[in-house]
Amino acid sequence: MSLILFYGVPEGCSFGSIVALEWSGLPYRLCRVQMPEVVSGNEYRRINTVGETPSLLLPDGRLISESMAILNYIGAQSIDKGLGFAQGTADFDRLNQMLAYLNTSFFNAFSPLWHAVEHELEPAEKDVLVAYGTAKVEKAHRMLEGLLAGRKWLLGNRPGIADAYFTGIARWNEFHKVVDISQFPALNDLYQRVLQEPAVRFAHATEHREKAESTGRFLGEIDLEEALGLLRQAA
């Protein structure tokens, strides 16, 4: 059994894990999980007990959840490709530091905006959430602009799993339309550059069910029922 990534649509942060799998060269399949309907249902909770994506089913039947854990797994299998680093090295620590910032600050900055979209609120409540979220997103962009520190990519001279995760979150700004990313030249340059990566174009096309050509080892999509059957066989 190959890896199976359960990815959420629309606009799931699992986008970054698809990009990372494409870059890794690892054989994998995808299972589409509609949000919020399927992701919060009993069937999917057999995959992820907290009802979130992404989740990764390993060939030995183990399941990994949370983007940081999944990205670190992919990186550990792809050290020869420069996606990950050996634990205990300075590069490994730098990678985890960047992933942690993206997860706790950059990702979290959009939470009030998503809440405002996904819940029925009084107009005044929604305005407060949008204003709060906008301020958080602007601050997170300023911090990332500084963290780039003149580098072409988040962690050096080539794209890596931190850039994959960044892209999946940064595109939310286009959905919410709250920050003009051109105000942050280095960050905008990174974002525009990574959008041209074939792996990113593949992930975008896959989410939108458009014709997509993998440059990795994508083996096709699998539905949730079939994935659950494979999980039972592996148990």
C-alpha positions as CSV (number, residue, x, y, z in Angstrom):
1,M,0.0,0.0,0.0
2,S,1.3,3.4,-0.9
3,L,0.9,6.6,1.1
4,I,-2.6,8.0,1.1
5,L,-3.1,11.7,1.9
6,F,-6.5,12.8,3.0
7,Y,-6.8,16.4,1.8
8,G,-9.5,18.9,2.6
9,V,-11.5,21.1,0.1
10,P,-12.1,23.9,-0.4
11,E,-8.9,25.7,0.5
12,G,-7.5,23.2,2.9
13,C,-4.0,23.7,4.5
14,S,-3.4,20.1,3.2
15,F,-2.5,21.8,0.0
16,G,1.1,22.1,1.3
17,S,1.3,18.4,1.9
18,I,0.3,17.7,-1.7
19,V,3.1,20.0,-2.9
20,A,5.6,18.3,-0.6
21,L,4.6,14.9,-1.8
22,E,5.1,16.0,-5.4
23,W,8.6,17.3,-4.6
24,S,9.5,14.2,-2.5
25,G,9.1,11.6,-5.3
26,L,7.4,9.3,-2.9
27,P,4.5,7.2,-4.4
28,Y,1.2,8.4,-3.0
29,R,-2.5,8.6,-3.6
30,L,-5.0,11.2,-2.6
31,C,-8.4,11.0,-0.9
32,R,-10.6,14.1,-1.2
33,V,-12.5,15.2,1.9
34,Q,-15.2,17.8,1.6
35,M,-15.3,20.5,4.3
36,P,-17.2,20.9,6.5
37,E,-19.6,18.1,5.6
38,V,-17.5,15.0,5.2
39,V,-14.6,16.1,7.4
40,S,-16.9,16.3,10.5
41,G,-18.7,13.1,9.8
42,N,-18.4,9.8,11.6
43,E,-16.8,8.0,8.6
44,Y,-13.8,10.4,8.4
45,R,-13.4,10.5,12.2
46,R,-12.2,6.9,11.9
47,I,-9.3,8.4,10.1
48,N,-8.9,11.6,12.2
49,T,-10.7,11.6,15.5
50,V,-10.7,15.4,15.7
51,G,-12.2,15.8,12.2
52,E,-9.5,17.7,10.5
53,T,-7.3,17.5,7.4
54,P,-4.7,16.6,6.4
55,S,-4.2,13.0,7.5
56,L,-1.7,10.6,6.1
57,L,-2.1,6.8,6.0
58,L,1.2,5.0,5.9
59,P,1.9,1.8,4.1
60,D,2.1,-0.1,7.5
61,G,-1.4,1.1,8.4
62,R,-0.4,3.9,10.8
63,L,-2.1,7.3,10.6
64,I,-0.4,10.7,11.0
65,S,-2.4,13.9,11.5
66,E,-1.4,17.6,11.7
67,S,0.5,19.3,8.9
68,M,3.7,19.7,10.9
69,A,3.9,16.0,11.6
70,I,3.0,15.0,8.1
71,L,5.5,17.5,6.5
72,N,8.2,16.3,8.9
73,Y,7.5,12.7,7.9
74,I,7.7,13.6,4.2
75,G,10.9,15.5,4.8
76,A,12.5,12.6,6.8
77,Q,11.9,10.3,3.8
78,S,13.3,12.9,1.4
79,I,16.6,14.1,3.0
80,D,18.4,13.1,-0.2
81,K,16.3,15.6,-2.0
82,G,16.9,18.4,0.4
83,L,13.3,18.5,1.7
84,G,14.2,17.4,5.2
85,F,17.2,17.2,7.5
86,A,18.6,14.8,10.0
87,Q,17.3,15.3,13.5
88,G,19.8,17.0,15.8
89,T,21.3,19.1,13.1
90,A,21.0,22.9,12.9
91,D,19.1,22.7,9.6
92,F,16.5,20.4,11.2
93,D,16.1,22.9,14.1
94,R,15.7,25.8,11.6
95,L,13.1,23.9,9.6
96,N,11.0,23.1,12.7
97,Q,11.3,26.7,13.9
98,M,9.9,28.0,10.6
99,L,7.2,25.3,10.4
100,A,6.2,26.2,14.0
101,Y,5.9,29.9,13.1
102,L,3.8,29.2,10.0
103,N,1.5,26.9,12.0
104,T,1.1,28.9,15.2
105,S,1.3,32.5,13.8
106,F,0.7,32.6,10.0
107,F,-2.0,29.9,9.9
108,N,-3.6,31.2,13.1
109,A,-3.8,34.8,11.9
110,F,-6.5,33.7,9.4
111,S,-8.7,31.9,12.0
112,P,-10.9,34.9,12.8
113,L,-11.5,35.5,9.1
114,W,-12.5,31.8,8.5
115,H,-14.8,31.9,11.6
116,A,-16.5,35.0,10.1
117,V,-17.1,33.1,6.8
118,E,-18.2,29.8,8.3
119,H,-20.6,31.0,11.0
120,E,-23.8,33.0,11.0
121,L,-23.0,36.2,12.9
122,E,-24.6,39.5,13.6
123,P,-23.1,42.2,11.3
124,A,-21.3,44.0,14.2
125,E,-19.8,40.7,15.4
126,K,-18.6,39.9,11.9
127,D,-17.0,43.4,11.5
128,V,-15.1,42.9,14.7
129,L,-13.8,39.5,13.7
130,V,-12.7,40.7,10.2
131,A,-11.0,43.8,11.7
132,Y,-9.2,41.6,14.2
133,G,-8.2,39.0,11.6
134,T,-7.0,41.6,9.2
135,A,-4.7,43.1,11.8
136,K,-3.3,39.6,12.7
137,V,-2.7,38.7,9.0
138,E,-0.9,42.0,8.4
139,K,1.3,41.4,11.4
140,A,2.1,37.9,10.3
141,H,3.1,39.1,6.8
142,R,5.4,41.8,8.4
143,M,7.1,39.1,10.5
144,L,7.6,36.8,7.6
145,E,9.0,39.6,5.5
146,G,11.6,40.0,8.1
147,L,12.3,36.3,8.5
148,L,13.0,36.0,4.8
149,A,16.1,38.2,5.4
150,G,17.1,38.5,1.8
151,R,16.8,34.8,1.0
152,K,15.1,33.5,-2.1
153,W,13.3,30.8,-0.2
154,L,12.2,30.5,3.4
155,L,15.2,28.3,4.3
156,G,17.8,28.8,1.7
157,N,18.5,28.6,-2.0
158,R,15.9,26.0,-3.0
159,P,12.2,25.3,-2.3
160,G,11.4,23.1,0.6
161,I,8.6,21.8,2.8
162,A,8.3,25.2,4.6
163,D,7.7,26.9,1.3
164,A,5.1,24.2,0.5
165,Y,3.2,24.9,3.7
166,F,3.5,28.6,3.3
167,T,1.9,28.5,-0.1
168,G,-1.1,26.6,1.1
169,I,-1.8,29.3,3.7
170,A,-0.7,32.4,1.8
171,R,-3.3,31.8,-0.9
172,W,-6.0,32.4,1.7
173,N,-5.2,36.0,1.4
174,E,-6.6,35.9,-2.1
175,F,-9.8,34.3,-0.8
176,H,-10.3,36.8,2.1
177,K,-8.9,39.8,0.2
178,V,-7.7,41.6,3.3
179,V,-4.0,42.3,2.7
180,D,-2.2,43.6,-0.4
181,I,0.8,41.3,-0.4
182,S,2.6,43.6,-2.8
183,Q,3.3,45.7,0.3
184,F,5.8,43.0,1.3
185,P,8.2,42.8,-1.7
186,A,10.2,39.8,-0.5
187,L,7.2,37.8,0.5
188,N,5.3,38.7,-2.7
189,D,8.3,37.6,-4.7
190,L,8.4,34.3,-2.9
191,Y,4.7,33.7,-3.4
192,Q,4.7,34.6,-7.1
193,R,7.8,32.4,-7.6
194,V,6.4,29.4,-5.8
195,L,3.1,29.6,-7.8
196,Q,5.1,28.8,-10.9
197,E,6.3,25.5,-9.4
198,P,4.7,22.5,-11.3
199,A,3.9,20.9,-7.9
200,V,1.9,23.9,-6.8
201,R,0.1,24.1,-10.1
202,F,-0.7,20.3,-9.8
203,A,-2.1,20.8,-6.2
204,H,-4.2,23.7,-7.4
205,A,-5.6,21.8,-10.3
206,T,-6.3,18.8,-8.2
207,E,-8.3,20.8,-5.7
208,H,-10.4,22.3,-8.4
209,R,-10.8,19.0,-10.3
210,E,-9.0,20.4,-13.3
211,K,-6.7,18.4,-15.6
212,A,-3.5,18.0,-13.8
213,E,-0.1,16.5,-14.7
214,S,2.0,15.2,-11.8
215,T,5.7,15.7,-11.8
216,G,6.0,13.4,-8.8
217,R,4.7,9.8,-8.2
218,F,1.0,10.5,-7.9
219,L,-0.9,7.2,-8.3
220,G,-4.4,8.5,-8.5
221,E,-7.3,9.3,-6.2
222,I,-9.1,7.0,-3.9
223,D,-12.5,7.5,-2.3
224,L,-13.1,7.5,1.5
225,E,-14.9,4.1,1.5
226,E,-12.0,2.4,-0.3
227,A,-9.5,4.1,2.0
228,L,-11.3,2.8,5.1
229,G,-11.3,-0.7,3.6
230,L,-7.5,-0.5,3.2
231,L,-7.2,0.7,6.8
232,R,-9.2,-2.2,8.0
233,Q,-7.0,-4.6,6.1
234,A,-3.9,-3.1,7.5
235,A,-5.2,-3.3,11.1
